[in-house]
Amino acid sequence: MITPTTVFSPADGAVGCDYLLTKNQLVFVEFDGDIDLINLGNNSHQIIGHGYQNLEDIKISRDGRHAYVTERQGNLFKVDLLNADRTHAQLISSGMTAPHQIVLDENHNLAYVVEFAPSGRILRIDLGSSTPATNHTPIATGLKNAVGLLMSADGQFAFVSEQTGGAITRIHLATTNRQTLVSGLIQPFFLTWLGNTESTILTTERDPANKVVLIDLTQSPAVSTEIATVPTRPSSVAVVGADQAYVCSDAVISKLSLSGFGSHDPIFMGIGHVPVSKINQSGPLTGMATTDPGYFFRVVDAPFGGTLPIMINYVAARALGAAHYRLVWDGVELPVSPFNDYRWNSGLSTFELIANPTPPGLFYNIRGTSEIWYNPWLGGFIDTTSDPAKFANGLHTIAIRLFNGAPSPVEIGHITDAGRSAKILIDNGLPIAKIDKIFHNGVEVPVCAIEHLGVDKWTFQITARDAEKHLMSWSLSALWGENKSASIASGSYTHVPSGLWEGLPPDPNTVPTPFWKAAQPGDSSSTNCAHTFYLGVWDRVIDGWNYIHYSDYHKSITIIP
């Protein structure tokens, strides 16, 4: 479990929050009607907006100047953060029922909110409309006291927290079919993506639990893990950089460190969220990562792939007299490829984008003692998809070579010194997902067929495999009608000494055993409607920050009485 650090107290009913990158500020709303901000450089606090009624959430516009806030009374306002009182705010939408979390889609001039009501809705709001009372359109209904909302980047799915039943629900917006991912949480509140691959959600459980919970969507079924106990009545989490999160509880704003790195650890700290000591260096699992239960980024026997963020212990490197470094792959120095990160400029009170190295050169530069960086341990990236020969699937060694600051830099120590290198297993192959055939009572059903229910026995010949044998999970489900779905069959990797699991190759594999029944108790539409069968497959490959390989497949038929 992660121990929180208090950043600010007392808040007065803090609820939703968002991070303003350009100014390194956490902006949050209080239920009593104020908008506040904290300068994270020195943790100073100020109230910037007054006069609102029961504020719930805030989302900052991409211009960094404006934000959108929801009031429980049913309103969405646009706020100028430099003139943030309610009397100066622009009413965007009204007449909603207790709107809570906001999702912005400024590319399409839209916002989405979810209503906290016994039969709540997800509403799409036209931000360019001049008619606040009529500019919101329901896109999903029948939600049970919903509070939190996320949208997938492709706009296909909404993820909702519902306090009735303590559920996190995924909704396919085109069909409104629903799938309960997790249930039994204690008053789950707002939702936040951890990373950019949409594989992990952070949420909070309110009192009496008072937890921050991580939900791993790569598992089938999804797995929830408590990662921190925080002050009473937490509502929202803002992820800042790769290794920090801020939690807004009722009276306290606290900080969680998602990184366990310290100044006495090895020079090569690890890859993304994975410490080097959690990457196996011997035996059949060499090069695979396994982190501990309870860690926010829990992985088991995970290879690496994609673009790897390399973490360097700058404190220890400086202590050795290093001023520069190079990244080494299988004993050969890689070309210096400048990478950008944000460094705090206290004089201008803003983060500035800085390239390493600056100016361009033959070495990366060790960061200075007093510098504050958005990603404090980041030391560069290695794109393992850029050269299939150099970065071929299999075992490789990454190392850090240190140099002093002389005009002609001299190496300090050697890459074979303890803590300078690690073996990793590369796998850039994608898993395979395919619904090969649908069978009704043993007879194949063509795609798009209209099939009479008859004998209600259904099986499916599927392929859910990974050629490199690093499969993590697969899940086959049925979607039909209005908000209706059912799980058909699934499977997940369980640790084995070899670390290998191919999954379900086309043997053929027929699931489930003995069969699935389309007829669902109390639901006549389950046997009189179009059905889409959806297969999703994850492998265990990570880039250090996220799982990165997912494949899916679907087929549709119609079932009638």
KEDREN-998713 format. One line per 3 residues: number of its first residue (from 0); their letters; for each residue x, y, z of C-alpha. Coordinates in nm, 3 decimals, padded with zeros to 5 digits, always signed. Each point is the difference from the previous one (the first is absolute). Example, Ala and Ser with C-alpha at 12.3 -4.5 7.8 and 13.67 -1.06 7.14 Angstrom:
! KEDREN-998713
0) as) +01.230:-00.450:+00.780 | +00.137:+00.344:-00.066
//
This chain:
! KEDREN-998713
0) mit) +00.000:+00.000:+00.000 | +00.117:+00.353:-00.081 | +00.021:+00.246:+00.290
3) ptt) -00.159:+00.339:-00.087 | +00.168:+00.332:+00.075 | -00.216:+00.299:+00.098
6) vfs) +00.031:+00.287:-00.246 | -00.276:+00.231:+00.129 | -00.247:+00.009:+00.288
9) pad) -00.265:+00.098:+00.087 | -00.203:-00.010:-00.319 | -00.375:+00.059:+00.025
12) gav) -00.162:-00.292:-00.175 | +00.250:-00.053:-00.285 | -00.150:-00.206:-00.283
15) gcd) +00.125:+00.007:-00.362 | +00.348:+00.110:-00.104 | +00.217:+00.043:-00.309
18) yll) +00.366:+00.076:-00.067 | +00.115:+00.313:-00.185 | +00.331:-00.104:-00.152
21) tkn) +00.116:+00.341:-00.126 | -00.008:+00.145:+00.352 | +00.060:-00.313:+00.208
24) qlv) -00.327:+00.058:+00.184 | -00.265:-00.231:+00.138 | -00.340:+00.161:-00.046
27) fve) -00.291:-00.138:+00.200 | -00.358:+00.083:+00.093 | -00.160:-00.002:+00.343
30) fdg) -00.359:-00.103:+00.061 | -00.059:+00.329:+00.183 | +00.037:+00.186:-00.332
33) did) +00.365:+00.107:-00.024 | +00.263:-00.069:-00.267 | +00.350:-00.042:+00.147
36) lin) +00.351:-00.057:-00.126 | +00.324:-00.128:+00.148 | +00.338:+00.095:-00.142
39) lgn) +00.175:-00.336:+00.016 | +00.344:+00.158:-00.006 | -00.045:+00.132:+00.355
42) nsh) -00.346:-00.136:+00.099 | -00.140:+00.352:+00.038 | -00.379:+00.025:-00.016
45) qii) -00.248:+00.258:-00.117 | -00.372:+00.025:-00.070 | -00.059:+00.138:-00.350
48) ghg) -00.377:-00.030:-00.041 | -00.303:+00.053:+00.223 | -00.376:-00.014:-00.004
51) yqn) -00.078:-00.337:-00.159 | -00.262:-00.244:+00.126 | +00.119:-00.346:+00.106
54) led) +00.284:-00.048:-00.244 | +00.083:-00.358:-00.106 | +00.270:-00.008:-00.269
57) iki) +00.240:+00.214:-00.200 | +00.180:-00.068:-00.329 | +00.256:+00.241:-00.142
60) srd) -00.025:+00.096:-00.367 | +00.299:-00.071:-00.220 | +00.059:+00.378:-00.026
63) grh) +00.104:-00.003:+00.368 | -00.199:+00.317:+00.061 | -00.354:-00.134:+00.034
66) ayv) -00.167:-00.288:+00.181 | -00.341:-00.163:+00.021 | -00.176:-00.070:+00.330
69) ter) -00.317:-00.187:+00.097 | -00.245:+00.105:+00.270 | -00.220:-00.260:+00.166
72) qgn) -00.296:+00.232:-00.070 | +00.022:-00.108:-00.365 | +00.237:+00.244:-00.169
75) lfk) +00.321:-00.004:-00.203 | +00.199:+00.325:-00.006 | +00.302:+00.120:-00.196
78) vdl) +00.239:+00.189:+00.226 | +00.286:+00.240:-00.069 | +00.261:-00.109:+00.256
81) lna) +00.131:+00.357:+00.018 | -00.349:+00.132:+00.085 | -00.163:-00.307:+00.148
84) drt) -00.294:+00.124:+00.211 | -00.342:-00.136:-00.093 | -00.126:+00.347:-00.095
87) haq) +00.250:+00.000:-00.288 | -00.048:-00.364:-00.108 | -00.183:-00.098:-00.320
90) lis) -00.293:-00.238:+00.040 | +00.046:-00.277:-00.257 | -00.273:-00.247:+00.094
93) sgm) -00.283:-00.016:+00.256 | -00.291:-00.218:+00.104 | +00.202:-00.315:+00.061
96) tap) -00.037:-00.224:+00.305 | +00.300:+00.026:+00.234 | +00.275:-00.010:-00.267
99) hqi) +00.329:-00.127:+00.137 | +00.321:-00.092:-00.185 | +00.081:+00.179:-00.327
102) vld) +00.176:-00.134:-00.310 | +00.110:+00.257:-00.260 | +00.022:-00.070:-00.374
105) enh) +00.111:+00.340:-00.123 | +00.095:-00.135:-00.343 | -00.373:-00.035:-00.061
108) nla) -00.107:+00.290:+00.228 | -00.177:-00.243:+00.232 | -00.014:-00.086:+00.368
111) yvv) -00.145:-00.304:+00.173 | -00.137:-00.022:+00.354 | -00.162:-00.272:+00.206
114) efa) -00.302:+00.052:+00.225 | -00.025:-00.113:+00.362 | -00.356:-00.133:+00.009
117) psg) -00.182:-00.332:+00.055 | -00.047:-00.009:-00.378 | +00.282:+00.223:-00.118
120) ril) +00.130:+00.077:-00.346 | +00.318:+00.075:-00.189 | -00.057:+00.331:-00.177
123) rid) +00.182:+00.138:-00.304 | +00.020:+00.380:+00.013 | +00.055:+00.232:-00.297
126) lgs) +00.251:+00.254:+00.131 | -00.074:+00.237:-00.289 | -00.375:+00.015:+00.059
129) stp) -00.169:+00.318:+00.122 | -00.300:-00.186:+00.149 | +00.111:-00.140:+00.340
132) atn) -00.336:-00.161:+00.076 | -00.004:-00.218:-00.312 | +00.361:-00.062:-00.104
135) htp) +00.047:-00.331:+00.182 | -00.090:-00.333:-00.158 | -00.027:-00.335:+00.184
138) iat) +00.230:-00.267:-00.144 | -00.050:-00.258:+00.278 | -00.276:-00.038:+00.258
141) glk) -00.098:-00.211:+00.298 | +00.318:+00.059:+00.201 | -00.020:-00.065:+00.373
144) nav) +00.124:+00.304:+00.191 | +00.294:+00.050:-00.234 | +00.282:+00.232:+00.105
147) gll) +00.317:-00.065:-00.203 | +00.044:+00.007:-00.377 | +00.277:-00.080:-00.246
150) msa) -00.012:-00.035:-00.379 | +00.223:-00.214:-00.219 | +00.213:+00.197:-00.243
153) dgq) -00.187:-00.143:-00.298 | -00.335:+00.105:+00.146 | -00.142:-00.352:-00.007
156) faf) -00.021:-00.067:+00.373 | -00.095:+00.186:+00.315 | +00.118:-00.114:+00.344
159) vse) -00.225:+00.093:+00.291 | +00.014:-00.039:+00.378 | -00.339:-00.078:+00.152
162) qtg) -00.045:+00.030:+00.375 | -00.295:-00.239:+00.002 | +00.177:-00.334:+00.006
165) gai) +00.343:+00.162:+00.011 | +00.056:-00.078:-00.367 | +00.232:+00.114:-00.276
168) tri) -00.189:-00.053:-00.326 | +00.113:+00.012:-00.363 | -00.264:+00.115:-00.249
171) hla) +00.022:-00.052:-00.374 | -00.149:+00.329:-00.115 | -00.111:-00.111:-00.346
174) ttn) -00.217:-00.277:+00.145 | -00.027:+00.119:+00.366 | +00.092:-00.353:+00.106
177) rqt) +00.151:-00.012:+00.347 | +00.264:-00.214:+00.166 | +00.068:+00.008:+00.374
180) lvs) +00.378:-00.001:+00.040 | +00.022:+00.019:+00.381 | -00.267:+00.001:+00.269
183) gli) -00.015:+00.020:+00.378 | +00.210:+00.315:+00.034 | -00.093:+00.238:+00.282
186) qpf) -00.148:+00.318:-00.150 | +00.239:+00.019:-00.297 | +00.041:+00.356:-00.119
189) flt) +00.186:+00.166:-00.289 | +00.208:-00.194:-00.254 | +00.345:+00.078:-00.143
192) wlg) +00.207:-00.175:-00.268 | +00.345:-00.107:+00.119 | +00.217:+00.025:-00.311
195) nte) -00.111:+00.042:-00.360 | -00.082:-00.356:-00.107 | -00.337:-00.012:+00.180
198) sti) +00.094:-00.321:+00.179 | -00.016:+00.132:+00.358 | -00.248:+00.217:+00.191
201) ltt) +00.049:+00.172:+00.336 | -00.305:+00.069:+00.215 | -00.075:+00.076:+00.364
204) erd) -00.215:-00.172:+00.258 | -00.164:+00.239:+00.244 | -00.049:-00.052:+00.373
207) pan) +00.018:-00.228:+00.181 | +00.254:-00.154:-00.241 | +00.191:+00.320:-00.101
210) kvv) +00.214:-00.175:-00.259 | +00.159:+00.066:-00.337 | -00.072:-00.299:-00.220
213) lid) +00.170:-00.112:-00.321 | -00.208:-00.195:-00.253 | +00.193:-00.215:-00.247
216) ltq) -00.206:-00.035:-00.317 | +00.248:-00.240:-00.158 | -00.118:-00.278:+00.230
219) spa) -00.315:-00.200:-00.073 | -00.194:+00.071:+00.210 | +00.147:+00.340:+00.087
222) vst) +00.192:+00.004:+00.331 | -00.021:+00.277:+00.262 | +00.288:+00.063:+00.241
225) eia) +00.015:+00.243:+00.292 | +00.321:+00.201:-00.030 | -00.037:+00.262:+00.275
228) tvp) -00.203:+00.096:+00.305 | -00.064:+00.376:-00.008 | -00.180:+00.263:+00.211
231) trp) -00.377:-00.018:+00.039 | -00.236:+00.018:-00.298 | +00.235:+00.001:-00.302
234) ssv) -00.165:+00.104:-00.327 | +00.254:+00.038:-00.280 | +00.354:-00.076:-00.113
237) avv) +00.219:+00.209:-00.232 | +00.299:-00.182:-00.152 | +00.303:+00.226:-00.037
240) gad) +00.284:-00.125:-00.214 | +00.103:-00.362:+00.016 | +00.044:-00.035:+00.375
243) qay) -00.234:+00.226:+00.196 | -00.370:+00.017:+00.076 | -00.196:+00.256:+00.202
246) vcs) -00.314:-00.103:+00.188 | -00.279:+00.241:+00.096 | -00.165:-00.111:+00.323
249) dav) -00.264:+00.196:+00.189 | +00.240:+00.205:+00.215 | +00.346:-00.103:-00.126
252) isk) +00.189:+00.007:-00.328 | +00.262:-00.275:+00.007 | +00.274:-00.127:-00.227
255) lsl) +00.085:-00.358:-00.094 | +00.342:-00.095:-00.131 | -00.036:-00.266:-00.267
258) sgf) +00.374:-00.056:-00.003 | +00.217:-00.160:+00.265 | +00.327:+00.130:-00.142
261) gsh) +00.264:+00.143:+00.233 | +00.348:+00.143:-00.010 | +00.176:-00.319:+00.111
264) dpi) -00.154:-00.230:-00.258 | +00.184:-00.112:-00.318 | +00.086:+00.246:-00.277
267) fmg) -00.236:-00.189:-00.232 | -00.321:+00.036:+00.201 | -00.235:-00.189:-00.225
270) igh) -00.247:+00.042:-00.285 | -00.299:+00.226:+00.058 | -00.180:-00.111:+00.316
273) vpv) +00.201:-00.324:+00.026 | +00.306:+00.011:+00.230 | +00.299:-00.185:-00.135
276) ski) -00.003:-00.234:+00.302 | -00.341:-00.128:-00.118 | +00.139:-00.115:-00.336
279) nqs) +00.118:-00.361:+00.023 | +00.368:-00.041:-00.083 | +00.035:-00.379:+00.009
282) gpl) -00.185:-00.320:-00.081 | -00.282:-00.056:-00.251 | -00.164:+00.332:+00.093
285) tgm) +00.308:+00.208:-00.081 | -00.093:+00.341:-00.134 | -00.364:-00.019:+00.115
288) att) -00.141:+00.236:+00.261 | -00.203:-00.096:+00.306 | -00.105:+00.267:+00.248
291) dpg) -00.142:-00.062:+00.346 | -00.367:-00.040:+00.094 | -00.135:+00.336:+00.115
294) yff) +00.230:+00.201:-00.229 | -00.204:+00.231:-00.221 | +00.154:-00.145:-00.320
297) rvv) -00.033:-00.371:+00.071 | +00.150:-00.222:-00.271 | +00.088:-00.370:-00.005
300) dap) +00.261:-00.149:-00.236 | -00.025:+00.298:-00.235 | +00.236:+00.047:-00.298
303) fgg) +00.074:+00.345:-00.142 | -00.075:+00.163:-00.333 | -00.085:+00.326:-00.173
306) tlp) +00.181:+00.317:+00.111 | +00.174:-00.047:+00.335 | +00.042:+00.293:+00.245
309) imi) +00.340:-00.051:+00.162 | +00.027:+00.116:+00.362 | +00.333:+00.127:+00.132
312) nyv) +00.107:+00.078:+00.355 | +00.136:+00.350:-00.059 | +00.076:+00.049:+00.372
315) aar) +00.232:-00.300:+00.013 | +00.152:+00.088:-00.339 | +00.087:+00.352:+00.120
318) alg) +00.150:-00.148:+00.318 | +00.237:-00.199:-00.223 | +00.104:+00.320:-00.179
321) aah) -00.196:-00.067:-00.318 | -00.105:+00.285:-00.229 | -00.108:-00.201:-00.304
324) yrl) -00.124:-00.346:-00.097 | -00.077:-00.222:-00.296 | -00.249:-00.285:-00.042
327) vwd) +00.147:-00.334:-00.104 | -00.182:-00.291:-00.171 | +00.169:-00.341:-00.006
330) gve) +00.338:+00.163:+00.060 | -00.035:+00.257:-00.279 | -00.071:+00.367:+00.072
333) lpv) -00.327:+00.121:-00.148 | -00.009:+00.329:-00.191 | -00.092:+00.292:+00.224
336) spf) -00.364:+00.074:-00.079 | -00.105:+00.322:+00.180 | -00.311:-00.033:+00.217
339) ndy) -00.215:+00.273:+00.148 | -00.121:+00.048:+00.356 | -00.140:+00.288:+00.203
342) rwn) +00.228:+00.187:+00.243 | -00.143:+00.242:+00.253 | +00.097:+00.367:-00.042
345) sgl) -00.070:+00.158:+00.340 | +00.061:+00.353:-00.131 | -00.272:-00.032:-00.262
348) stf) -00.213:-00.241:+00.210 | -00.037:-00.238:-00.290 | +00.133:-00.327:-00.138
351) eli) +00.223:+00.042:-00.304 | +00.055:-00.273:-00.257 | +00.372:-00.085:-00.001
354) anp) +00.184:-00.241:-00.227 | +00.273:-00.231:+00.129 | +00.262:+00.058:-00.118
357) tpp) -00.010:+00.377:-00.044 | +00.176:+00.095:-00.220 | -00.007:-00.321:-00.208
360) glf) +00.314:-00.205:+00.045 | +00.158:-00.340:+00.039 | -00.113:-00.051:+00.363
363) yni) -00.309:+00.035:+00.214 | +00.043:+00.237:+00.297 | -00.036:-00.088:+00.368
366) rgt) -00.267:+00.223:+00.155 | +00.094:+00.266:+00.255 | -00.041:-00.030:+00.376
369) sei) -00.260:+00.275:+00.046 | -00.200:-00.063:-00.317 | -00.364:-00.106:+00.020
372) wyn) -00.110:-00.222:-00.287 | -00.347:-00.123:-00.083 | +00.140:-00.352:-00.046
375) pwl) +00.293:+00.014:+00.242 | +00.168:-00.333:-00.084 | -00.058:-00.008:-00.376
378) ggf) +00.324:-00.056:-00.189 | -00.112:-00.059:-00.357 | -00.197:-00.237:-00.220
381) idt) +00.087:-00.309:-00.199 | -00.240:-00.077:-00.285 | +00.023:-00.377:-00.036
384) tsd) -00.222:+00.004:-00.310 | +00.237:+00.221:-00.199 | +00.245:-00.269:-00.113
387) pak) -00.134:-00.359:-00.016 | +00.349:-00.144:-00.029 | +00.161:+00.192:+00.286
390) fan) -00.302:-00.035:+00.228 | -00.112:-00.348:-00.105 | -00.224:-00.195:+00.233
393) glh) +00.214:-00.166:+00.266 | +00.242:+00.085:+00.279 | +00.200:+00.324:-00.010
396) tia) +00.209:+00.203:+00.244 | -00.054:+00.369:+00.073 | +00.281:+00.190:+00.173
399) irl) +00.087:+00.356:+00.109 | +00.347:+00.136:-00.075 | +00.106:+00.298:+00.218
402) fng) +00.251:+00.273:-00.095 | +00.159:+00.292:+00.184 | -00.027:+00.364:-00.107
405) aps) +00.346:+00.035:-00.158 | +00.026:+00.164:-00.345 | +00.063:-00.349:-00.131
408) pve) -00.223:-00.200:+00.240 | +00.154:-00.304:+00.165 | -00.203:-00.302:+00.103
411) igh) -00.064:-00.045:+00.372 | +00.012:-00.367:+00.094 | -00.134:-00.247:-00.253
414) itd) -00.336:-00.125:-00.121 | +00.076:-00.334:+00.168 | +00.010:+00.169:+00.343
417) agr) -00.283:-00.100:+00.234 | -00.320:+00.194:-00.061 | +00.090:+00.119:-00.349
420) sak) -00.181:-00.261:-00.216 | -00.284:-00.251:-00.021 | -00.125:-00.271:-00.233
423) ili) -00.347:+00.043:-00.147 | -00.216:-00.220:-00.219 | -00.139:+00.174:-00.310
426) dng) -00.328:-00.106:-00.161 | -00.152:+00.226:-00.265 | -00.240:-00.259:-00.138
429) lpi) -00.374:+00.060:+00.036 | -00.249:-00.251:+00.141 | -00.250:-00.158:-00.238
432) aki) -00.376:+00.026:+00.050 | -00.251:-00.166:-00.231 | -00.347:-00.146:+00.027
435) dki) +00.040:-00.276:-00.255 | -00.348:-00.153:+00.013 | -00.331:+00.026:+00.183
438) fhn) -00.190:-00.325:+00.062 | -00.367:-00.041:+00.089 | -00.067:-00.345:+00.141
441) gve) +00.309:-00.124:-00.184 | -00.084:+00.158:-00.339 | +00.208:+00.291:-00.132
444) vpv) -00.186:+00.333:-00.028 | +00.117:+00.242:-00.273 | +00.077:+00.358:+00.093
447) cai) -00.305:+00.232:-00.021 | -00.234:-00.299:-00.002 | -00.348:+00.017:+00.151
450) ehl) -00.024:-00.305:+00.222 | -00.302:-00.145:+00.178 | +00.075:-00.078:+00.364
453) gvd) -00.109:-00.364:-00.013 | +00.228:-00.206:+00.224 | +00.177:+00.270:+00.202
456) kwt) +00.354:-00.133:-00.016 | +00.276:+00.226:-00.137 | +00.371:-00.055:-00.029
459) fqi) +00.279:+00.197:-00.164 | +00.320:-00.102:-00.173 | +00.250:+00.272:+00.081
462) tar) +00.368:+00.086:-00.027 | +00.139:+00.191:+00.297 | +00.373:-00.052:-00.001
465) dae) +00.342:+00.158:+00.001 | +00.265:-00.149:-00.228 | +00.273:+00.102:+00.246
468) khl) -00.196:-00.177:+00.279 | -00.039:+00.310:+00.215 | -00.379:+00.013:+00.002
471) msw) -00.162:+00.162:+00.304 | -00.377:-00.026:-00.043 | -00.292:-00.049:-00.237
474) sls) -00.370:+00.065:+00.038 | -00.298:-00.089:-00.220 | -00.329:+00.182:+00.063
477) alw) -00.337:+00.060:-00.161 | -00.161:+00.342:-00.055 | -00.362:+00.052:-00.098
480) gen) -00.302:+00.223:+00.037 | +00.001:+00.299:+00.232 | +00.277:-00.009:+00.260
483) ksa) +00.011:-00.381:-00.005 | +00.310:-00.217:+00.011 | +00.122:-00.333:+00.132
486) sia) +00.334:-00.163:+00.051 | +00.040:-00.323:-00.194 | +00.350:-00.123:+00.082
489) sgs) +00.339:+00.136:+00.105 | +00.347:-00.102:+00.104 | +00.301:+00.163:+00.169
492) yth) +00.367:-00.080:+00.046 | +00.106:-00.154:+00.328 | +00.370:-00.003:+00.080
495) vps) +00.189:-00.307:-00.115 | +00.377:-00.058:+00.043 | +00.064:+00.041:-00.374
498) glw) -00.199:+00.323:-00.024 | -00.157:-00.128:-00.321 | -00.367:-00.025:-00.097
501) egl) -00.105:-00.002:-00.363 | -00.373:+00.018:+00.076 | -00.249:-00.162:-00.235
504) ppd) +00.153:-00.080:-00.340 | -00.229:-00.113:-00.285 | -00.010:-00.368:+00.090
507) pnt) -00.296:+00.068:-00.035 | -00.098:+00.128:+00.344 | -00.371:+00.001:+00.075
510) vpt) -00.138:+00.194:+00.297 | -00.177:-00.008:+00.236 | -00.037:-00.347:+00.145
513) pfw) -00.257:-00.140:-00.043 | -00.185:+00.296:-00.164 | -00.136:+00.354:+00.045
516) kaa) -00.370:+00.079:+00.017 | -00.124:+00.314:-00.171 | -00.321:+00.012:+00.205
519) qpg) +00.053:+00.216:+00.306 | -00.254:-00.021:+00.286 | -00.250:+00.286:-00.010
522) dss) +00.132:+00.145:-00.328 | -00.209:-00.078:-00.307 | +00.233:+00.205:-00.221
525) stn) +00.279:-00.252:+00.059 | -00.174:-00.238:-00.243 | -00.147:+00.255:-00.238
528) cah) +00.276:+00.242:-00.098 | +00.322:+00.051:-00.190 | +00.301:-00.136:+00.191
531) tfy) +00.361:+00.107:-00.034 | +00.261:-00.237:+00.138 | +00.316:+00.183:+00.109
534) lgv) +00.342:-00.155:+00.065 | +00.273:+00.205:+00.167 | +00.358:-00.123:+00.055
537) wdr) +00.292:+00.154:+00.195 | +00.355:-00.124:+00.016 | +00.235:+00.077:+00.291
540) vid) +00.235:+00.234:-00.186 | +00.062:+00.336:+00.169 | +00.195:+00.312:-00.087
543) gwn) +00.064:+00.059:+00.371 | -00.293:+00.239:+00.037 | -00.286:-00.201:-00.150
546) yih) -00.106:-00.324:-00.163 | +00.025:+00.071:-00.372 | -00.128:-00.297:-00.205
549) ysd) -00.374:-00.057:-00.044 | -00.195:-00.163:-00.282 | -00.373:-00.047:-00.048
552) yhk) -00.248:-00.160:-00.237 | -00.377:-00.011:-00.033 | -00.274:-00.178:-00.194
555) sit) -00.373:+00.068:-00.010 | -00.312:-00.209:-00.056 | -00.367:+00.042:+00.084
558) iip) -00.182:-00.239:+00.234 | -00.381:-00.022:-00.019 | -00.255:-00.229:+00.169
//
